[in-house]
Amino acid sequence: MRVIRTPTTPLALALALWAGSANAETGAQSSSSDFYNLSLAELGQVEISIATGNSTPLDRAPATATVISASEIQAMGARNLNEVLETVPGLHVSLSSLSRLDSVYSIRGIHTGLNPHVLLMLNGIPVQYNAQGGRPTLFRLPSASIERVEVIRGPGSAIYGADAFSGVINVITKDASAIDSTRVGATSGSFGTRELWLETAADWQAVDIAFTMAYQKSDGDSERRVSTDLQSTLDSLLGTKASLAPGSLSTRYEVLDSHLALSGKQWQFNFWNWLSRDAGVGAGAAQVLDASGSDDSDLWMADFTYRFDNDDSEWDKSVRLSYFRYDQESTFTLFPSGAVLPISKQEGNQGNIDFAQPNANWTLFSEGLIGKPGGATEDAQLDYVAIFKGLDSHQVRAAVGARDQSAEPREHKNFGPGVLTGSEMIVDGTLKDVSGTEYAFLSNYSRTIGYVSLQDEWQMTGNLQLTSGVRYDHYSDFGSTTNPRVALVWATNERLTTKLMHGRAFRAPSFTEKASKNNPVSLGNPAVGAERIATTELSLNFYVSENVGTNLTLFDYRATDLIEFVPSDLTNKIAKNTGDQEGDGYEAELNWRPLNNFSLASSYSYQNARDQSTGAAVQDAPAKQFKLMLDWEFLPDWHWHNQYIWVGDRSRRLADPILKTPGDNRAPIANYSLWDMNLRRANVLQNLDLMIAVRNVADRDAREPSSGEIPEDYLLESRSVLLELSYRFH
């Protein structure tokens, strides 16, 4: 397959676009005040495409949906996608104890370390790391390129297929129509944070061109410290002094994000590159502090959409081709220099750490136990969509598509099968390349997917609409799955809209869940199949007055065949479809806009998610959340935003007799609250804007749950101050 290569001079392209647009004003200034020009009723008419695949007014969309616009993102001062998503009712951005403190999007109690149950898309294209499920590692998307973010809470597989399990997030990036002038910005602040961004647009021979670029770098907060880690425990047992604790979590990052959009009358081409260099590995791959560990990622995506010129207005047909490539490499010092570890001599597990084997050989790793896993994954997709509007009161959407996914892993290490025999007394830092051999953690893997979907939007009466649909997916490596949905939307009266929805969804097993090997912690299983969920929702949207809007969503779900790693013998665990989870709860929202320049948005969410076999609450997922946002344009060109969140009622892991996992007997996870604020002044000088942002204003000790090998829960960032200047060219 052809590899898409980067342009050799992206800066030259940016300057060329700048030259084409800086000399002419293309429209009115876009500012955060745009947000205040819409009434609550008008906000309900904002178009959203994620719910049905077609543009639909938000308050009539057959889903529990949220839309966040670029003007709102600017008002809140959000610098990346995670900060945007933390404002969504019922969605909490947590930290993973399995994957380098990566972000976990926790929705309705569906909360796992690799987070494959939330589908993230960019302009409708899945952004997935198919080797392990979930998103690319340590994915941090700058907000400079975002035109809007659409979120649905609940299943979406009837439209989007795999992994639209607990929610779907679609990020729409800026094209030429969204950029009215060339703008540049720079940010500096706490933790050595430095940021630069650019957006510009032009037109050339009936082609609209848009380019956005953002660079972000930070040293990370050195005050996020831990006193002991897993190596500390080993040191106390063996009399060694190898641990780096007490020490800081490794949270540095450096990201370059670039987007190019070309648009013609009937077509659009998008090109995206996301580079991450020398990212810190959080608490370490083995819950052992690893200051020198790093993660490098190189992501490329291109998509081309062509809309057919249909003389017959009853049809709207389009075809889209997309290609996604993700190349990632990590360097882990899993245990530090001077660590003494039990190395297995057992055939099939030779060279791996094995604390359970009584005759394991205790080996000194003079330069540490080092692993360097990585590889490239590719995802090519072709979709054809046809929408028919020729029937009275009906709009029918049909889609068919094919997808090819593949992975080519790489691995270098100084331990494991093919590297050690288990008889070595001392091992240095020399790494052996086991890529493409029987000793690698994963062999080359690929699969093909085909799907067909059908959806009907039936306007039964003037105020009653029924949306029903179904999608059939066939996977070459585990078989087929069919997922229906139905939603009844009733505009009960001028103030009340009622939605009753039911849908099913699935998550496809990742490549590692199917085929991982040479890993004493987790082994893949070719027989493992899809996870499934069925969800029922009732949503009531009520306008108390033209200035006060409310929404209440009740939900109930049952998830089955969840993939767990179940003990297969004394040391190994193997992937199996053994877990079942059920949950229910509600999400309540209140929006108040007493003045054109003042608004208040609040939400309270509650979920009761539990393991169906044990009745235990799902670990780490917040059962309760409260969010409050206040926006005030108190003087012309002055804008003040405040955001408060409270996260509470998270549970520790209970002992599981089936998985043979012990309970977590640490003190309960502490609730926390955070207050963020930012002050923006437009036109400090002509076309020059200033923003001052303060995060964690009260400098609270806020923590996300750790797995236990590090006894303290993970400390979130302390108070930080950022200063941004942005300039608009005419």
N, C-alpha and C positions, 0 to 999 in steps of 0.2 A: 504494500500500500504506500502511496506517495506521502512523504512527510512534508507538511507545510513549513516553510522556512521563514524566519524573521526578515523584514526589510533591513538592509544594511545601514540605512540612515534614517531612523525614525524621527530624529530631531529636525532633519531637513524637511521631512513631510510636515511636521508641526509648523515650522516657520513658513512654509509655502502656504499652508492654510491660513495662518495668521495674516500673511501679507494680503490674502484675498479678502479678508473680512475686516481687518483693523481699520481700513480707510473708509468704510461705509457702515452706517448704523443699520442693522437689519430688523430692528423692532424695538419695542418698549423694554425698559429695564425689567428683568425678572427679579423679584425680591420676595422676602418672606411675607410681605404684606399681601401678596396674592392669596395667601391662605385665609385672610380675613375678609376677602371680598365675596365669599360664598356663605350663604345662610346654611343652617343645619339641614333644611330641606334640600337645598342645592347640593350639599355634600352627599346626600343620599342618592342623587342622580349622577354622581361621578361614575363613569364607565369602568367596568372591570371585566377582564377577559378570562381570568383563571378559573371561574366557576363553571363555565360551559364550553370554553374554547371559542366563544363568540363574545362580542362586546355586549354587556348587560348592565343596566343601572344597579348600583351597589345595593340599594334597598330592595330590589326585586331579584337579586342573584340567588339561585337555589343552593346556597351554601352559607356557612358561618364565615364571613369574609371581612378583611380589613385592607384598606388601601392607604398607603403613606406616600404623599407626593414630595417632589423635590423641594417645594417651598416649605413644607413641614420639616423635612430633614434639615434644611438650612436654619429654620427657626430653632430647632432643638440643638443645633451645633453638633450633630452626630458625625463622626469621622469615619465610621466603617459600618458594615451591614449589621454586625452584632449589636451595636448601640441603637440602631434603628429598630431591630426586632425586639429588643427589651421593652419597647413601649407597647407591644401588641398584647391585648388582654388574653390571659391564659397561656401565654408563651413565656418560658423562662430560659435565659441563656446561662447554662451552668458550665462546669469544667469536667473534663474526662480524666478519671484516674487510670484509664487503660491506655490513653494515647496522648501523652505529652501535654496535658492540660489543654487539649483541644476543646473547641466549643461544642456543647451539647445543647440542642434545641429541644427542651423538655415540654411536651404538650400533653395535657390531660393524663399525666401519670405514666406515659410511655417514655421511658428514660433509660437509655443504655449507653455504655461507654463509647462505642463507635458510632452511635446515632444514625443508623441506616434507615430509620423509619420516617424521616422527614425528607421529602423530595425537594431539592433546590434546583431551580432552573434559571438560566440567563436568557432572556428573550424567548422563553418557551423551550429551550434546549437543556436537557439534564446536565448538571455539573456533578459528576459522580466519580468516585475512585472504586472501580469495579473489583479490584483485587481484594479489598477488605470491607467494602460497603461504606456507605456514608460519603462525605465530601472529601476533597483533597486535604491532605494533612496540613494542620495549622493554617487553614484557609482564612485569610483576612482580606475582605474586599473593601477598598476605599469607597467612600460615598460620593466622591466627586463626579463619577460617571453615571450615577443613578438618576433616572427620571421619575420613577416611582417603584414601589414595592407592593406587590399583591400577595396576600396571605389568606389561605383557607385553613381552618382548623377542622379536622375530620378527614374522611377518606376521599381520595381523588383518582383511584385506579380506573374507574369507568371512562375517564378521559385520558389520563396520563400514564397508565400502566403501573409498572413495578415501583415500589418504595413510596408511593403516594398513600401512606399507611395511616399515620396520625396527623399529617398536614402536608401542605404544598406551599412553597415559597417561590414566587416568580419575580425576578429582578428585571425590570425593563430599563435599558440603558438609553442615554440621550442620543437622538439623531439630530439632523440639521433643524428640524422644526422645533426642537426644544431648546436650541441655543440661539439667543438673540444678539449676542456680541461676544467678542473674544475676552476672556477673563483669565487672570492668573492669580494665584494665591500662595502664601507661605505661612507656615505655622512653626512656632518654637515654644518649648515649655519644659515641664518637669520630666525627669527620668531620661534626659538627653534626647527628647523628642524633637525631630525635625521633619517637616513635611513641605512638599511643593506640589502644585497642581495647575493644570491648564485645561481650558476648554475653548474650542473655536469651531467655526462652521463657515462654509463657502459653497458656491455653486459653480459648476463648470460644464458647459454644453449640456444643459438640462439634467445634470447629475448633481444632487445635493450631497455635500461631503461634511461629515462631522468627525472631529477627533478630540478625545479626552485622554489625559494622562495624569497619573498621580504617583508620587514617590513618598513613602513613609518609612521612617527609621526611628527606633527607640532602643535604649540600653536596657529597658525594663526597670521595674521598681526593686531596688536592692533591699528594701525593708520587708519584702515578702519572704520571711525566713522560716526555716524549720529547725528544731533543736536536735532531732534524731531521725534516722531513716532506717531502712532494712539492714544496711551495712553496720549501723551502730549496734543492732541486735547481735549480728554475727561477731562483731568485735568483743562484745561483753561475754559471749560464750567461748570464744577461742583465744582471747587475750591479745588479739591484733589491734592495730590502730590505723585502719585504712579509711574509715569514713570521713567524708568532707563535711559532715554535720558537726556543729551547727553551721548553717550556710543559707544562701539565698536560692530560691527557685530561679530557674533559668528562663527568663521571659523576653529576651531581646528579639527584635525582628527587623527586617529590612525588606520592603516590598516595592516593586515597580509594576503598575497596572496601566495597560494601554488599550484603548478601544478605537476602532475605525468603523464608521458606518457610511455606506454609499447607497443612495436611493435614487431610483428612476421612477417613471410613471407606473410601471407594472412590476418592479422588482426591487429587492433590497439585499445588500450584502453586508454582513457584519464580520469583523475580524477582531479577535481579543487575544491578548497575551498577558499572562500573570506570572511574574517572577518573584520568588522568595529566596533569599540568600542568608545563610548562617543563622537561621532561626533557632532560638533556644529550645531545649527539649523538656521544659517544665520541671517536673519532679523526677525526671529520668525514666527510662524505659522499664526499669525494674524497681521503681520507687526507691532508687538510690541516687543521691545528688550527683549531677553530671554537668559540671560547669563548662567542659570542653565539647560536649555533645552538640550536634548541629543537624539541621534539616534543610535541604535545598530542594526547591520545586521549580519546575518549568512547565507551564500550562499554555496550550494553544487551542483556540477554537475558532472555526469559521463556519458560517452558514449562509446559504443563498436561497431566497424565496422568490418564486415567480407566480404572479397572479394573472391568470388567463384573462384576456380581453373578451369578456362574454357579451356578445350582442344581445343575448337573451338575459334580461335583468333578473329572471327567476333563479339563475345559477350564480354562485360565487365559488370559483374553483382555484386552487393553488397547489403548488408542489414545493417542497423544501428538502434540501440536501444539507446535511451538517457533518462536520468532522471534529472530533475532540481528541487531543493527545495530552497525556499527563506523564511527565518524567520526574521521578522523585528519588532522592537518595538521602539516607540518614546515616549518621555516624554516632554510635552509642558506645560509651564506656559503661557497660551494664553494671560492673562492679569495679571499684577503683584499684589503682596500683597498690600492691601489698595485700590484696584480698586472698584468703585461703578458702577454697571451695571444694565440695565433694563432687568428683567427676566419675560418671558411670563407666564401668567396664562391660556392661551388659550389651550383648549383640542387639543391634537395632537402635540402641540408645547411647552407643559409645561416644564419649566426649562431651555429653550434655551434663548440666548440673542435675544432681539427683539426691535430694536430702532424705528420700525414703529408703534408698538402697543401703543395707547395712555394710556391704563390703566395697562401697565406693572409695575411690582413692582421693585423699585430701591433697589438693594441688595449689601451689603458690602461683598467682598470676602477677608477675613482677611489674607489668605495665598495665594491668587491668584486664578484665574480660571484655573483649571488644567485638562488636558486631557492626557491619556496614551493609544493611539491607536496602534494596531499592528496586528500580525497574521502570519500565514504560508500559502504560496502558493506552489502548486506542478504542474509540467508540465512533462508528460511522452509522448514520441513520438517514433513511429516505422516507418521507411522509407525503401522502396525497390526501387532500381534504376537499370535499365538495359539500356546499350548503345549498339546499333547495328551498326556495321561498314561494313556490308556485301553488301551494295548497292553502286554502282559506284557513286562517287561524293556526297554521302549523309552520314551523321552521325545522327542517330536518338536516342534520349534520352527519355525514358519513366520512370515515377516515380509514385508510389502510396504510401499512408501513412495514418496513423491515429494518433490522438493526444488527450490526456485527460488533461484538466486543472481544477484545483480546488483551492478554498481559504477557510480558516477557520479563520475569523477575531477574534480579542480580543479587549476589550475596558474597561478601567477603567477611571472614571472621577468624578468630584464633581459638575456637572451641567447636564442639559438635562432631557428629559423624563425618568421617572423611578427613578430619583435621587432627583429632586426638584419639588415642586408643584407651585412655583411662589409666595408663601406667606412668605417665609423666609426673615428675615431682615439681618441676618449675616450668612455666610457660611464659614466654616473652610476648611482645606486642606485634609479632610478625603475623600478617593476615594471609589467609589462603583463599583464593578465588574458587568457590564451588558453584558458580553460576552455570546453569545448564547441565549439571551433573545430578546423579541420584541423591546427592547429599544436600541439595538446596532445600529451602523451606517450602518452595513451590515451583513446580515445573511450568513450562509455557502452557498457557490455558486459553481457550477461546470458546465462544458460543454464538449462536445465531438466534435471533428473535423475529418472529412475525406476528402481526396483530391486525385486527379489524374491529372497528367500533361503529356504533350507530346510536344517534341521540335524536329525540323529538321534543321540541318545545311547543306545547299545545296551549293556545290561549282559549281556554274553555268558555269563559265569559269575559266581560270587560275587566273584572277584578280578580279572576281566578286563572292561574297558569299551572299546568302540570308538565314537569320536565322528567323524562324517563330515558334511560340509556343503558347500554351494555357494551362491554369490551371483552374480546377473546384474545389471549396471548398464548403463543406456543414458544417454549424454550427448548433448544436442542439438548440441554443437559439435565432437565428435570421434568419436562412435560408441559401440560397445558393448564390454564386457569381461566375462569370466566367470572367477571365482576360486574354486577348490575348496580344501578342507582335509580331512585325515584324521589322527586321532590314536588310538593304542592305549595305554591306561594299564593296567599290570599290577601289581597288589599282590602282588609275588613272594612275600613272606612278611611277618611282622609288622614287620620292620625295613626292608625294601627295597621301594621303588616304582620301577618302570621305565616311562618314557614314550618312545614313538617317534612323531614328528610330522613331517608334511609339509604345506606350505601355499604358496599363491601369493597375491600381492598386487599392487596397482597404485597409481600416483600420477597423478592427473589434472593436465594442464598448467594453470598459472595463467593468469589473464587477460593478464598482461603477456607471458608466453611465447607466447600466441596472437596478441596484437594490439598490442604496444608499437610505437610509431613516433616519428619525430622525435628519435631518440636515436642518436648515432653509435657508442655503446658496444654497444648491444644492441637488435636489432629482433625483434619478434614474427613468428610464422609460422603462418598459419591451418592449415597442413597438419600441424603438430606433433601427435603423439598421446601416449598414456599411456606412462609408464615401467612396467616389469614386473620382478617378482622371484619366484624359487622358492627355498624354504628347507627344508632337512631338519635335524631336531634329534633327538638322543638324550639323555635326561635320566635320571640315576640319583640317587634320594633315599634315603639310608641313615642309619638311626639306629644309631650305634655302641653307645650306651647310652641310658638315659632322660635323660642330661644332655648328650650329645654327638650332634649331628646334622650330616650332610654332604650336599652336593649337587654333582653334576658334570653340566654340560651341554656337549655337543659340537654344533657347528653347521657347516653348509656351505650356501652360497647362491650363486646367480648372478643378477645384475641385468642386464637388457637394455633397450635403447631409452632409455637415460638421456639427458636433454635437455642439450645443450651449445650454447653460442653459438659457431658456426663462422664464420670469416671468409668474407664473401661478395664483398668487394672490398678495396681498399687500406685503407679505414677502418672499414667496417661489419662487424658480426657478426650472424648471424641464428640463431634457435633451430632446432635440428634434433635428431631422435632418432638420435644417432650413438654414444653411449657405452655400453660394456659393462664390468661390474665383477664380479669374483668374490671370494669370501672364505671363510675357514674359521677355526676357533678353538675355544676352550673358556672356560667360566666355572666356577670352583671355589669352593664356599662351605663354611665351617666355623662352626658355632654351638656354644658351650659354656656351660652354665649349672650350675656346680658348687654354687651356693647359690641360695636363693630370692631373695636381694637382690643377686646379682652375675651378670652375663652378659658374654660376649665374642662378638662377631660379626666374621667376617673373610671376605674374598673376594679372589681373584686371577683376573684375566681376561686373555686373550690373543686377539688377532685378527690375521689375515694377509689384509688386503684389498688388492687390486691391480687396476690397469687391465688388462683382458683383452687389449688390443691391444699394449700396450707392456711389460706385466709390472711396471710401476712401482708402488710402494706408494702407497696413497691419501694425499695430502698432509694434514698437520695432525692426522689422527686418531691417538690414542694406541694403539699396538699392545699395550701392557702397562699394567695398573692393579692396584694393591694397596690394599685398604681395611680398616681395623680400627676397631671401635667397642667401647668398654668402658663398662659402666654399673654403678655401685655405689651402693646405698643403704646407706651405711656406719653410719648412726645413724637412729633414727626421725625422719622429716621431713627428713633430709639426703640429697641425691642429687647424685652427681658423675658427669658424662658426659665422656668423651674420644673424640675422633675423629681418626684419622690417615689421610691418603690419599697415595699415591705415583703419579705419572703419568709414563710414560716411553715412549721409542722412537717419537717422532713424526718424520715425514719431510718434507723440503722438496719443493717441486714440481720435477719433472724436465721437460725440454723435451719438447713434444708436437709431432711433425711434422704431425699431422693438423689440430690446432687452431692450429698455427703460433704456439704460445706458448713463450717462452723458459724455460729452467730457472732456478731460484732458487739462486744460488751462495753465499748467506750461510752462516755457520757453522751446524753442526747445532743443532736446537732442543734447549735444555737440559731435562733431566728436572727434576722438582721434587717436593717433599713439603711437606705442610701439616699442622699440628697445631692443632686447635680444642678448647676445653674450656669447660664451664660448670658452675657450682655453684648448686644450688637449695636453698633452705630454706623449707619449708612452715610456716605458722603462726608466723612471727616474732612477730607479735601475732595475736590471734584472727582467723582468716580472712584474714590478710595474708601473702602469699608474696613471697619475694625471690629473684631470680636474678641472678648475675653471669656474664657470658659473655666469653670472650677468644677472638678469632679470629686465626689466624696467630700463635700464641703465641711461636714462635721468631723472628718477624719475618723470614721467609725471602724471598729475592728469587725469586718464582715468576712465570712468564710464560706467556702463551698466544701462539701464532704470529700474526704480522702478515702482511700480503700482500706487503711488500717496499718499497712506496712510503715507508712509515715503516720505516727499516732495523732499529730495535730491535723485538723482540717486545714485546707489550703486557704491561706490569707489572700484576700483580694487587694487591689491597689489602694494605697493610702491617698491622702489628699494630693491633687495635682492641679496645676494652673497652666493654661495654654493661651498664647496670644496669636491671633491670626490677622494678617493683612491681605486684602484682595483688591485688585484693580481691574476696572472695566474699560476696555478700549472702544472708541467710537470711530 
